[in-house]
């Protein structure tokens, strides 16, 4: 399983940098997204993670920070954390 660690500030620039790595990882198999260090989650990153999760069921959102939890909750997607915690 590939683990991708999200940066502290998940803005558009971070999203653009992450996207190729995420696409390659999803193509290779199960992926664990580590959100422990996230302090700020922008809409672009949130949209990419949600789209990736929907298209790749083996993608798990793990170790979410408070900021990541809040962003997912505001988007009505907190259920994605229940599936990925502890992965």
C-alpha positions, 0 to 999 in steps of 0.5 A: 500500500502506498502512503501519501502524506498531505502537507500542512497547507493544502492549497491549490499549489499543493493540490497541483503538486499532489495530483500526479503522485496521487494518480500514479499511486491509485493506478498502482493499487491501494493508497493511504492518504495521511492527513495528520499534519493538515492545518488548512484544507482548501477546496481544490484539495478537498475536491481532488480527494473526494473524486479520488475516493469515489473513483478508487475505493481502495483509497483510504483517508487516514489519521485526519487532523482537526482541519481535515475533519472540519473540511470533510464535515462542512462538505458533508463527507465525514463518512469517508473518515469512518471508512479510512480511519486506522488504515 
